[in-house]
Each structure stands twice: as C-alpha cells, then as structure tokens.
Amino acid sequence: MKVIYPNKKLDALLKKSFAQRVSDLPDAIKIAQKVINRCALNYDDYHQAYANCYLGYYYMILSDTLQSEMYTKKALTYFERHGIDAGIAMCYYSLGSTLYKTDNYHKALKYLLESHQLFKNNEDLFGQARSLKAIASIYELFNDYKKAEETYLKCIDIAHRNQDYNGISNAYNPLSGIFLKRGAIDLAEKTILKSIELKKKTKDARGLAYAYYGEGKVALARHQFERAESLFIKSKTIHQEKGDQIGQMMSLNKLGVLYSQSGDISKAKVSLHQSVQIGEMSKHYVLLYKAYNVLYQIAKSEGRSEDALKYLESYTDHKNAVEKKDTQNVISSIKSLSEMELLEKEAVWQKTINESVERKNKELDTFVYKVAHDLRGPISSLMGLYSVVEHDVSDEKSLGYFDIYNKEINRLNNIVLDFISVTQIKEKKLESTQINFEPMLDEIISSYRYMDNFAFLNFKVRIDKNLDVYSDESTLTTIIQNLIENAIKYAKPFENGEVTIKIYGRKRDMVILVQDSGIGIEERNQDHIFEMFFRANHNTKGTGLGLYLLKSAVEKLNGEITFDSTLTVGTTFKIILPY
C-alpha cells in the first residue's frame, strides 16, 4: 500500500524548494532542510523522504557525490519499502547522474534506464525528459552521436509537450555540441542561442553558464577569440559562484585551448593549472587528462622536455585509467541498452496484451451484468410462484418438493445479486463522505437477524471515538457486511459464540478487525478463500462469492486484507484502509 500522509504546508514547502532549485539552489537546500526539521518533530516519514530525495538531487547538481548519495539512499529506502514508484524514479535518476559525473557510466546507465521506465509508467513527462537527456549524454560519451542526437530530440519533444523550457534548453546545449562536431557551425550556433534565450527566460543561472560555454565553443570554431574568451570567462564565473566543479573545469580547459591557439601561452598555463587543481581534488579524470594533454603540448612546443614528460605521464596515467574503465563500461552498457531495448519491446507487447485482456474483461463484466440483470425478472417470478403455492397447495409431499425448489431459487437469486454487486464495485466511481460507523454497524448487524446462527452469537463492537474517516460509504458498507455475514455463516452450529468488531485509526491508516469463534478454515483451503466460487465448507449455505466480493471492495479502496484462522478456534480478518 502506498503510504500518503497529507500535509498541505509541507507539500507547499517542497514544491517551493523544487521550483527554487533553478534560480537559487542554496535557498532550495535550506527549504528542504526546513522540511526535514519539521518532519522530525511530527514523525512524518513521507515528507521527510521527499525532502531527502530533493536534497540528493540538489547535491547531485552541485557534484557533491557523498552528500547526494547519502540523502538519496535515505529516501530510496523509504520509497522502496512502501512501493512509491515516483520517489524511486527520482532517486534512481539522482544516483545515475551522480555515477555518470564520477565516470561510472555502466552503473549510471542502469539507474538512468530504470528511472526512465518508472517515469514512463507514471506518465511523468518532467522525469522522462531529464532521464533521456542523461542517457543521451552517455551515448555521446561512447561516440554514438546518431543515437545521442535522436535521444536529445526525443527529450526536447517530451519537454515541449510539458511546456518544460528548462528541459528543452538542457537538451539544446549538448545538441549544439553534436552539430559542431559534424561541422554544422550555423546550426550549432542557432541551437545554442535558442538555449540561451530559454535559460534567461527561466532564470536558470547554472544552465545559462553551460549555454554560454556552448556559444563559446561556436565562437572558437569560427576563430572569434575575443568573443569566445568573453563567453568562457562568463561561464567559468557563474560556475564558480554556483560551486559547479565540472562546469569550471570545462570552461578553464577551453580557455587553455583558446589562449594556446591565440598565442597567449602564459594565460593558457594559468587556466589549465587551475583546471588540474580542481580535477585532482574532485577526481574528474576525463577533464583532467584533457588539461594535462594541452599542458604537454605547450611544454613540448616550448622545448621544456622535463615538464613535457611529466605532463605526458600524468596525461597517460589518467587517460589509461579512464579508458580501462570506459572499455568495461562500454561493453557492460551496450549489454544494458540491449536488455532495455528488449524490455521496452516486451513492454509494448505486454501493453497490447493487457489492453486486449482489459477489453475482454470489460466485455465479460458487461455480459455478466446484463445476464444477471435479465435473470432477476424470471427469478422474481419463480419466487412469487412459491408464495402462491404456499397459499394454494395443501399436499405435504408436494410442499416438500416446493421447499427444495424454493431454497434453490433463493440460492440462484443470491448468486445473481452477488454477480451484480461484483460488477458494480468494479465500475463504481468513488465518492468520499464522512463515515459514521455506529449507525452503520447497528443497521448491518440487525439485517442478519434472519440467519440461522445469529441467535447464538454475542456481538462486541468497539469503535475509536476519535476516528474521523472520509471514504466511499457504499463500498465500505460492502466490506463490513461481508465480514459480519462470513462470521455468522461460519459460526459453530447451535453453540454460543462471539463476534468482536474493532474499528480504529492509526497514524496513516484505519483498521477494521472482525474476529469470530467459529469453525475456522482448514490450512489447505486458506490460499484459495478469495477465489471466485470457492467454498471452504460445503456444509454451509453460500454462493462462494462473498470473500471474492470482499477482496474486490478492499482493493477498490486501495486497502490490504489479511486473515488468521485456526480450525475449530475461529478466524480473524484484518482490513487496512488508507485515510
């Protein structure tokens, strides 16, 4: 059962925090921390998990791996325990992105592919766009530019549908770089300028820094050194303010290349050494070996053999470490992608099958309802005929036969009524109203006075006085009716017994407990009692649909049902329903 604990104030704070991440990430972090502090006071694990999840996401953006993993794994533990797919998807995305930033591409891809599938299942367009953009980056890293471009374009399409301007511009940035690699400089420039326009519109400073970096690469390709320098410096300054180490290194590396090409070697060295200093501390080896490579080329051109050898060794060591990991990553990741593509095809097939089954079930439900409804007329006539017989026939032998006839007609009538009830529960639209349990239970218990065992039973009813429940009254009535009817039907014949009914609230859900001292259920039958037409005891009257109807009603309210039964001792049914 998905545990949801409504709290409008905390919901609003989380929403504010997530919106604030674009323009003011430190403030977004403060708000999320405030939510965690409030949750600790209120023992609210649900909102605390989402606050942890958001913090994991924010620290991933900041490339703070330790903090990101710590918060994300805290949230993931809660979401997995309660089966909250939306939260799991977000955590998988953060973990995948963190692993990608630390060059663990294979593990990153696994998390990102799984997050994308969960986002798709939940029809979360925002999440789909983010995960696709990250997956496309890995394609690009493996030099599969065609697949990367296709995935970036798919990401843009989904973001457009969601009017997610940041999602669109996030994909424009790397897409511009792919166009640049193809030599399509005009298209690259047009694309990156679109991104800059959107980033200014959404006030995404960090994203704008990456867009300036992209525009700088276009200017460098056109040998517009002054324009490129201005853009790279602008990008580096914003990244420095926002604490983005990867962004700083990218800008510094490009400044090193730019100064080297334009002949300003002293500036090139300063920029590259700054990049190396950040890279050695943060372990961003891909950007690090690229910086060492340019330093090696400069030292070699200046005839500084000892420095050139030192830089070459550093370049080779870091490049070999990355390439060794890359080789393993590429092999494993291709396998992961192949598995995911197969799973996606299977998902399409399964969806088609499920839709067909759902359509057939709908047709069957309609057919059953129509047949059951049409049978009500003839059955009512036959039941009316028995009343006439009772009045007009005096022969005892004939009346004996008609009694048998009447019992079977009544049994058939009960089956038809149960069929109609099952269909109505499935099709019913839920309406939430405040539930008053005391009169409901009085009326239900009184309605079973005609049953054979009723007179021998003592009913004990305990209802939590502080219980404030809003639910669908008719579905809830169906649940309680079937529980009480079952307790009466399976009481020990002609023996005094007891039925205890408890209804109470817990922190996040309510419980309906019905305990009887009846004949109990044999262990071999306990796995089958909720099946349609299954009757654990053929000596009792019943249609075999009561517990199936009960289970259908509980599921309609997103609840859980468990039971414990001992032969000759009795049975306890426990229903847990979310508020």
Helices and strands as residue ranges (DSSP letters): H 8-20, H 25-42, H 45-61, H 65-82, H 85-101, H 105-121, H 125-141, H 145-161, H 165-181, H 185-202, H 205-221, H 225-242, H 245-262, H 265-282, H 285-301, H 305-392, H 396-427, E 433-434, H 437-446, G 454-456, E 457-463, E 470-471, H 473-489, E 497-505, E 509-516, G 523-525, H 546-556, E 560-566, E 570-578
